[in-house]
Amino acid sequence: MKYCPKCGAEMADDARFCPKCGAEYIVQNANTEMVTGQVQTQSDTLKTAAKVFMVIGTVVLGLCTWIALAWCLPMTITYFDKVKKGEPVGTGFKVCCLLFVSLIAGIIMLCDNDNK
């Protein structure tokens, strides 16, 4: 018998999903076990938070000066497109968002491990 790493419920040795919480059970090697779903949810939450702060940063800078929209709007649209398509976002883009659009959104993006 094995146990679900997420909720601790008892599982059959050949089970891939926990009968109690439904988390997927993956054995990476003989000693490492992992629950998917939890990591994906955290990544999705970080991406949503980054989107919100990108929009807020674009609106605030747009109200201060119209010239700021020349770089804020394209960067925000590019980030939304990359997240929608599931493409990884480069570190350089994340740093540029941190510097030129929103400090908080940039930090959230840098904390998000979106390596596929």
Kinemage of the C-alpha trace (Angstrom):
@kinemage 1
@onewidth
@group {chain A} dominant
@subgroup {mainchain}
@vectorlist {calphas} color= white
{ca met a 1} P 0.000 0.000 0.000
{ca lys a 2} L 1.054 3.569 -0.646
{ca tyr a 3} L -0.259 6.886 0.627
{ca cys a 4} L -1.330 10.019 -1.204
{ca pro a 5} L 1.269 12.759 -0.677
{ca lys a 6} L -1.466 15.418 -0.843
{ca cys a 7} L -4.113 14.145 1.602
{ca gly a 8} L -2.488 11.065 3.161
{ca ala a 9} L -5.229 8.638 2.128
{ca glu a 10} L -4.330 4.995 1.614
{ca met a 11} L -3.987 3.991 -2.050
{ca ala a 12} L -3.573 0.712 -3.891
{ca asp a 13} L -0.045 0.065 -5.165
{ca asp a 14} L -1.109 0.273 -8.814
{ca ala a 15} L -3.371 3.338 -8.439
{ca arg a 16} L -2.529 6.513 -10.365
{ca phe a 17} L -5.136 8.710 -8.697
{ca cys a 18} L -6.059 9.119 -5.047
{ca pro a 19} L -9.545 7.703 -4.336
{ca lys a 20} L -10.185 10.419 -1.719
{ca cys a 21} L -8.935 13.699 -3.249
{ca gly a 22} L -8.336 12.709 -6.905
{ca ala a 23} L -4.719 13.919 -7.005
{ca glu a 24} L -2.520 12.216 -9.582
{ca tyr a 25} L 0.271 10.101 -8.106
{ca ile a 26} L 3.491 10.075 -10.132
{ca val a 27} L 6.655 8.205 -9.277
{ca gln a 28} L 9.603 10.053 -10.807
{ca asn a 29} L 12.139 7.521 -9.607
{ca ala a 30} L 12.264 4.856 -6.910
{ca asn a 31} L 12.494 7.403 -4.053
{ca thr a 32} L 10.666 10.492 -5.326
{ca glu a 33} L 6.903 10.887 -5.390
{ca met a 34} L 4.985 13.852 -6.661
{ca val a 35} L 1.439 15.155 -6.817
{ca thr a 36} L 0.565 17.095 -9.943
{ca gly a 37} L -2.333 19.516 -9.876
{ca gln a 38} L -1.114 21.368 -6.794
{ca val a 39} L 1.927 22.745 -8.641
{ca gln a 40} L -0.190 23.623 -11.662
{ca thr a 41} L -2.736 25.450 -9.517
{ca gln a 42} L -0.019 27.556 -7.878
{ca ser a 43} L 1.457 28.425 -11.282
{ca asp a 44} L -1.977 29.404 -12.624
{ca thr a 45} L -2.571 31.599 -9.578
{ca leu a 46} L 0.759 33.377 -10.072
{ca lys a 47} L 0.012 33.948 -13.755
{ca thr a 48} L -3.416 35.407 -12.921
{ca ala a 49} L -1.925 37.707 -10.275
{ca ala a 50} L 0.756 38.855 -12.729
{ca lys a 51} L -1.921 39.605 -15.338
{ca val a 52} L -3.904 41.697 -12.857
{ca phe a 53} L -0.868 43.756 -11.847
{ca met a 54} L 0.210 44.164 -15.492
{ca val a 55} L -3.204 45.657 -16.319
{ca ile a 56} L -3.128 47.894 -13.227
{ca gly a 57} L 0.402 49.078 -14.092
{ca thr a 58} L -0.571 49.766 -17.695
{ca val a 59} L -3.656 51.759 -16.669
{ca val a 60} L -1.800 53.789 -14.029
{ca leu a 61} L 1.112 54.621 -16.329
{ca gly a 62} L -1.331 55.328 -19.159
{ca leu a 63} L -3.156 57.866 -17.011
{ca cys a 64} L 0.114 59.540 -16.012
{ca thr a 65} L 1.519 59.816 -19.501
{ca trp a 66} L 0.254 58.565 -22.836
{ca ile a 67} L 3.789 57.819 -23.993
{ca ala a 68} L 4.049 55.003 -21.412
{ca leu a 69} L 1.362 53.100 -23.312
{ca ala a 70} L 3.852 52.682 -26.163
{ca trp a 71} L 5.712 50.029 -24.154
{ca cys a 72} L 3.221 48.976 -21.440
{ca leu a 73} L 0.390 47.933 -23.711
{ca pro a 74} L 2.450 45.728 -26.084
{ca met a 75} L 4.210 44.043 -23.145
{ca thr a 76} L 0.903 43.338 -21.411
{ca ile a 77} L -0.664 41.935 -24.589
{ca thr a 78} L 2.414 39.788 -25.253
{ca tyr a 79} L 2.301 38.341 -21.731
{ca phe a 80} L -1.416 37.532 -22.055
{ca asp a 81} L -0.774 35.788 -25.415
{ca lys a 82} L 2.139 33.733 -24.084
{ca val a 83} L 0.140 32.582 -21.046
{ca lys a 84} L -2.864 31.725 -23.228
{ca lys a 85} L -0.723 29.647 -25.626
{ca gly a 86} L 1.194 28.026 -22.757
{ca glu a 87} L 4.539 29.323 -23.990
{ca pro a 88} L 7.317 29.996 -21.464
{ca val a 89} L 8.137 33.635 -20.767
{ca gly a 90} L 11.817 34.567 -20.897
{ca thr a 91} L 13.688 36.029 -17.950
{ca gly a 92} L 14.591 39.146 -19.941
{ca phe a 93} L 10.920 39.848 -20.644
{ca lys a 94} L 10.095 39.351 -16.958
{ca val a 95} L 12.809 41.799 -15.906
{ca cys a 96} L 11.626 44.371 -18.475
{ca cys a 97} L 8.071 44.049 -17.114
{ca leu a 98} L 9.472 44.559 -13.621
{ca leu a 99} L 11.299 47.728 -14.673
{ca phe a 100} L 8.886 49.313 -17.136
{ca val a 101} L 5.329 48.130 -16.366
{ca ser a 102} L 4.796 46.921 -12.808
{ca leu a 103} L 7.282 46.074 -10.074
{ca ile a 104} L 4.852 43.646 -8.429
{ca ala a 105} L 3.919 41.879 -11.683
{ca gly a 106} L 7.592 41.487 -12.566
{ca ile a 107} L 8.411 39.962 -9.193
{ca ile a 108} L 5.457 37.567 -9.467
{ca met a 109} L 6.565 36.530 -12.947
{ca leu a 110} L 10.116 35.908 -11.749
{ca cys a 111} L 8.761 33.756 -8.893
{ca asp a 112} L 6.656 31.691 -11.306
{ca asn a 113} L 8.490 28.597 -12.476
{ca asp a 114} L 6.902 28.165 -15.903
{ca asn a 115} L 9.606 25.947 -17.414
{ca lys a 116} L 7.942 23.296 -19.526
